[in-house]
Each structure stands twice: as structure tokens, then as C-alpha cells.
Amino acid sequence: MNIRWLMLPAAIVALGMFSPAFRVDADTHKPASPIYGVTVPDGYRKWELIAPAREAAPFDELRVVLGNDVAAMAYRKGTRPFPDGSVLVKLAWKEVQSPDFASATIPGKATTVQIMVKDSKKYAATGGWGFGRFIDGVPTDEAQHRTCFACHESRVKDRDYVFTQWAP
């Protein structure tokens, strides 16, 4: 995969939200995560639901993990490690009180889109997985991406580095 570097608009950099440069996939022209070169996959919102989740304080988020056909089949069959070509996408929103139903919460502002791509050769050093974390379509900085594998390795190495379990 050919990657080239582009500068973020000066206003975003001035706010200190992101690193001053991010990668762009030369084939798709989409922003790519630092270190791994992962991009947000087209059509992911139509993928199969793997599981919902709620993250309590301090995040206070509602989350859902979607999987492409390869990942969904692996979950259904209990195949581990996941086969190459598996892609998982986690969507997260701030959890807010429903204005219509007192005991319910609903998704508020979107916070991140996080992606895991299985390619055992390309990402051999990180358990076969490449990672991407995006806010408003822009990848977060390299320092945040360095923490991805370390967290997965320390907690779920025995499940092929994947936190999310299939929702029955």
C-alpha cells in the first residue's frame, strides 16, 4: 500500500486536536491511521452487528461493534484466530438521557470510529491486527495508536487480541 503524507488544515492543528500530519492511502485517497495505515472501510454501517456495549465513567459512551462478512462468519463459527480479511469497526457515541423516556439513554455526539483489520503477514508484529482510531474522519495521533496493541495484548491475547464477544 502506498502512503503519502498530507498536512492538516492549520486551524485544526492550532487547536491541538491532532498531529500536524496524517497519512492518506494512495489508492483510496482516504485518511489512514499512523503506524498501521488503516482506513475507514466503505459501507461499514451496513455490516453485521457483533455486539453493543456501554462504557461507564469516565467515558459515558454507547458503543457498537460491526463486522464484515469474514469477521461475522468467524464469530458465528467460533473460529480463532480470526482469518485474514476480518475487519471490526467500533462506533462510539456519548450517552445522553432520552428526552422522550426517563429511564432510557440514547446516542449523543459521535466520539470515535475504531477499526481492527486482520492481516497476519502485514501486521505480524501486532498479533496480525492493524488498528485505526478516527474522530470526525481524521485519524488520531501516533501516540494514541501506539497504545492500541499494548492494551489488547495485555488483556485479550488469548482471544486473538479481540475484546468484543459475540452477542447471542
N, C-alpha and C positions, 0 to 999 in steps of 0.2 A: 504494500500500500504506500503510495507516495503522499507525503505530508508536506505542506508548506506553512510558514508562519505568517500570520496577519496581525496587525496592530488593532487593538480595541479602540473604539471612539474615545477621544480624550476625556469627555465628560464622565464616562463610566470609570475610567482609570482614576480620575481625580477624586471620585467618591471612595476609592479604595476597595471596591467590591470584588475585583477580580485581578488576576495578574495582568501585567501590561501587554502580554501577547498570548494568543491561543492558537492551537493547531487547527488547520482545516484539511479535511480529507481531499486530496487532489482529484479523486474520481467523482465523489458526490458533491463536493464544494460545501459540505456541511461542517459546522464546528465539531472538532474532535477533542476528546479528553487528553490532557497531558499524560505522559508516560505510556499509556495504552493505545491511544489513537481511536478509541471507541466513539461512535456517533449515535445519535438518537435514531432508531430504526423507523423507516416509513411504515405507516399503518399499524403501529403497535397498539393503538387504542381499541382495535378490533380483535386483539389476541385473547386467548382463553384466560379466564380468571383462575389464578393458582390459589390465592388466599388474601383475605382482608386482614388488617391489623390496626390496633390502636396503640399509639406510643404516648405514654403518660408524661407528666412533667419531667424535665423542663421543655420537652418538645411539643407536647399537646397537639399531636398530629393524628389524622386519619390516613391510613396507608392501604394501598392495594398492590399486589404483585400480579403481573400478567406474564404469560409465557408464550413464545412462538410455538408452532406445531411440534418441533423437535423436543423442546423442554416439556411441553404438556404431555406428550406421549411418554417421556421418561418418568414423569411424576406418576402417571396412571399405572405404568408397569412396574414402578419401583426400581427402575434402572439407575444404578450408581456404580461408577461415576457417571455423571451426565455425559451424553455423547457430544462430540464436536458439532457445532452448529446450534446448540442450545443457546437461547437468549432469554434473559429475565429482565423485566422492567418494573421498577418500583416507583409508583406515583405517590406523592405525599401532599397533603393539604393541612392547613391549620384547622383544628377542631373548634367549631363555634356552636353556640346554643341555637337551636332551631327557633325561629320566630313564630312557628306555627304549632309546635308541640313541646311542652315544657320539659319532658323527660328525654327528648331526643337531641342529638348533636348532628351537625351537617358539615360538609366540607366548606371551608372558607377559602382564603387565598392559597393558591398553589405554592409549595415551598421548593420541592426538588423533583427531578426525574433522575433516577439512578438505574444504571444498566450493568448487567454482567453478561459477557459473551464468552462462550466456551470454545477455545481453540487450543488443544493440548500442545501443539508444536509452537505456535506463536507466543503463547503465554506460559511456557513450561516453567519459568521461574516463579510464577504465582499460582501454582496449582492447576494450571490450564485455563485460568479465567483472566479476562481483561475487564477493567472497570471504567465506568463513566459516571460522573455526577454533574448535573446541569441545573442551572437556575435561569428561568426565562430563556431557555435555549442556548445559554452560554455555559461552557464548561467552567467548573470551579478551578481554583488554582492547584498547582502541582503538590503543594504541601498537603492539601486535603486528600488528593488521590493517593499519596503515599500511605495514608492510614487505612485505606480500604482493605488491602490484602492482610495486613497485620491483624486487624480486628477479626476478619473471617478465619484466618489461620489459628488464632488463639482460642476461638470459641466453637467453631463448627468444622474443623478439619476432617473429622470422622464422617461428615455428611457431604463430602465433596465441596466443602467451603461454602455451603448454601444454608442460610438461616431459615428461609421460608419452607414450611412444611405444607403439603397438600391439604386443602380444606375439603373434608368429605362432603 
